[in-house]
Amino acid sequence: MNAYNLSLLQGLVFMATGPLVVGTLRWVKARLQRRQGAVPLQTYRDLAKLLRKQPVIPQTASAVFLYAPVAIFACYAAPGFMAPVLALPREGPPGSGDLVILIALLALARLIMGLAGMDAGAPFGGLGSSRELFLNVLTEPTLLFVAYTLALTCSTTDLASVMAGCFREKIPAVYADPPMLLLGISLALVLLVEAGRLPVDNPTSHLELTMFGKAIHLEYGGPQLALLEWAEALRLTFLITLLLNLFAPYLLVSADYPLWLNALLALLFPAKLLLVTLALALWESLQAKMRLRAIVTPALTALVVAIIAVILAIAERYMLTG
Amino acid sequence: MAYFELSPIIMLALACHLAGGAAGIFLARFAKRTGQAGTHLALTLAMAGGGLVAYLGACYWLDPMPEPVTIASLVRGLPSSFPTLRLELFADRLAAFFLLLIGMLSALVALYSFVWLKDKAQKNRIAGMYNLFVLAAWLMVIANDVYFFLAFLECMTLVFTFLTMYRHNLLLQQPSEQVDPEEMVAAERAFKVYPVFSHAGVILVTVALVLLALAAGDASFDALRDLSLEGKPGLANAVFLLALAGLGIKGGFSPAHPWVSIVHPYSPTTTHALTLGLIIKVSSFYMLIRILFEFLSPVAWWWGVLVLVVAGATALVGVFYAITSRDLKTALSNHSVENMGIILAGVGLALSLSSSEYNAWLGQDMFAAPPPLAGLALVAALYHLLNHTAFKSLLYLCTGAIENRTGTVDLEKLGGLVHRFPWTSITFLVGAVAIAGMPPLNGFVSEWLTLQAVFAGHNLVAMGQPWLAVSLIALLLMLGIAFGLTALAFAKITGEVLLGAPRRPEISASEKNGDVPWRMRATLLVLSIVCLCLGLFPGTVANQLAEIPHDLLKLEAPLSFGTSATTLEYDVSLQSVEGKEQPRPYQARLAMLPLLAGIGLPAVLGLVLSWRWRRLSGELWTGGAAYQPEAMQISGSAFSYMVWSWLEPRKEGKRPPVGEEVEQAGTSTASEWLPWRLNLSEGRRVREPFRQIIDAAVGWLITTSEQFGNWFQGGDIRRYLGYLFVTFIIMLLVAVLWQ
């Protein structure tokens, strides 16, 4: 398998896995709440149903509203093609997996989402836009500090090089390395905030006023809604994959392996994500609902933790000797 | 001897702009008889002059002048100790870069102005002054001595002061009962505030440059370039602080940023695109880069710390007040301040990396060429400068188009323009995405470069200055928040202006038919394409820009950003610390083609999946009530409430009761020199602490000097005799000591 096929393969596997992660999460949460719950594959059925429908576009909306879901979907699916998701290429990556680019892609998706929410002119869409972009203000500096920590320890922010050349070499030592551990904590907190997994957001509610991004989804229907739901699932999947590939780079596809082994490993990819998904579901079920502004607390905690990680990384690299 | 052959073009460009200025101003007297002729003549000459200047810039970029050309010199009649007064022209790559930008942008804006100035009052004068303004700007860039640099800088101030009177003059021509007194005061404030700030800046720059010229014994920039300040750290520090303060005021660096948004919205929107899109950077960064990297050596490490902190603060403050602005022109003016901060971050990093301490730590001679990282940081700054010129002027020209069509730039009155003016809207959207720093447009590339320079710049910390680490972390924190806020600001602005339903029915009723005329459309399209190209070909652009730091910093090896046009990549080796392993070289890589492919593949899939030939049109979900566009859409102040609410003025920490007018918070009184309570919407205000501080400081200065004057001019004859006596003693002492 050459590098281009590999990145195509991992992009497709990534896109296919997204709904499964969300489906599993919902199923586990339902079981934890002693409900029957829909099977994890239900998300695929929902997507298929929505994709068959005819879209209804509000009269006040423009082309921005119509094409925004496509752009958002593209932004959240792009990391699958660019970043190391399934595989760790040994040499220079064909894709552009720089962490700063991926951060910008997440922000771009947020910006487009904000525009889509404003475009329909609906009262709830605007509220959702405002909240989504405020979340972006909270998470973007944290992600930049995560990138800075990586730059300090690995001399690059390119994820493939970071994972292949830096993290994998010292994998047992990483767990005892304070900056790396703090980076992991910060990234996990960002995952919670960024993917709408905090008890502040209430995406399954019937109350529009308590929603973040879902308030923007209100005006959408049919294939556009399907793309938005799929995109959200991919956002969550990407952040989980990032965390896993940094701290547990095992069971990865490689250009050296024969095709059957790679296919097997690609099929195992969702199973790897299962562990984090379970933890996420458990954590979510244990939390009480909080008011909107409470989201600032975990976001700022993540930021502070990331800054401490940077300071420790600087100290480790330049100040402490021995 | 290419420069000698080109000098007729300099004269021709000079003649074009002078003739354009004269035509505009003199034909203004006969405006009734000549109609549009004067304006058209002046603008045509401005376009011709702009084209010639751009041509000059391109020629000098390819073939920089080897040495300055002396046009005239005045030696006689001056005291012998006085530095020689001569007009020298010199165009190295830095000057050529700015010449190119000034030429191209001024020609584009002139083309656009044909439409914008049509039927406007004072159109001839504006067109004429526009010529003179551009002339002063490009002459300033190629002037090679202190006197003429300062003279042209001052010319720009004077011409621009005239342009800031535009709105005030318009209001004066209206019947007085129709004029909103508050608006009148605000328009007056523009040309009262601008000269104060601008002259404060010019005075500080003058002192800095004169100190350097005195130390060098000559006012030519060449003498300043050869000047070494080794062993005179006091002088070097003084010049650095004066230059940073003076050029910082000219460039609107925080805390001197308030003038930018007070002054610029009251100038005509066409010149606004040139002044804030480009000239504000010409009048600050051009000289700042010259002073910091050419005239001052050796460089102290703490200069960079100061610049980095100012840069971060500027970026953050700029975008914050862009969010709280009420109209489009003010919001964009405030946002320019943010971009000045990002550019300054690159400059500050380059400054730290070329400091003599860092060189000494690297084991080099103090005066050796700085490491390539410094060049990298400077390329990031210049790249962002270029990008900001493209997208900010695009956004201003879109603003002008919106003003031309709807007659207002008030954010609360606009909305839903995307349905009526597709060209303007699409180009505005391109500008907004570019300025928010989103791939694949140009803003992203330079912000990525700046961040990578910060990331690689951690090697600075190795020399054992913890303050550098603190400033780098502070800068990254402030930049990160500023980037996030910029996305919010432009979602808010774009949403309010272009998207949704029209918020005021009377605005949509007063619309002119159709989108803007072709000349405006062409300008907007050209600038959008420039934004796209600067984003898609980062390798080419960065490799070209790398020539400037290579010449300026006298780097040994050429800076290379890879061989591919669409890929920007570099490797820099980092220095190791004693007792530590050798770190790997810092690698950064931005490849546009895989990025486009990564976005493009799922985008095609998404399009195919969601495409339907027939779509239904439906009602909005409004909770069951009838849809009211004015009341039901989110307003800008509500959109950004979570950002600005902590700066809301409250009396003794109590929230005003809901539904009650916030009387106690107080409105800005019209007589305030710098209004520091900004109106967001009815009853919603936000404080501007910087304006408050500057206002209080200036107020204190005026009162104190008044008191001192009263005391000094006490009116008693004995006191005046005493003054005479003291003066006499001082003169005697001077005469004795001088011998």
Interface residues (C-beta under 8 A of the other chain):
Chain A: S7 G11 M15 L51 Q54 P55 V56 I57 P58 Q59 T60 S62 A63 V64 L66 P69 V70 A71 F73 A74 C75 A77 A78 P79 G80 F81 M82 G92 P94 G95 S96 D98 V100 I101 A104 L105 A107 L108 R110 L111 G114 L115 G117 M118 D119 A120 G121 A122 P123 F124 G125 G126 L127 S129 S130 R131 L133 F134 N136 V137 L138 T139 E140 P141 T142 L144 F145 A147 Y148 A151 L152 C154 S155 T156 T157 D158 S161 G165 E208 L218 E219 G222 P223 Q224 A226 L227 R293 L303 I307 V310 I311 I314 R317 Y318 T321 G322
Chain B: G415 G416 V418 H419 L429 V433 A436 G437 M438 P439 F444 E447 W448 L451 Q452 V454 F455 A456 H458 V461 A462 G464 A469 I473 L476 L477 L479 G480 I481 F483 G484 L485 A487 L488 F490 A491 K492 T494 G495 E496 L498 L499 G500 A501 L574 V577 E578 G579 K580 P583 R584 P585 Y586 Q587 A588 R589 L590 A591 M592 P594 L595 A597 G598 I599 G600 L601 P602 A603 L605 G606 L607 L609 S610 W611 R612 R614 R615 L616 S617 G618 E619 L620 W621 T622 G623 P629 M632 Q633 I634 A638 F639 S640 Y641 M642 V643
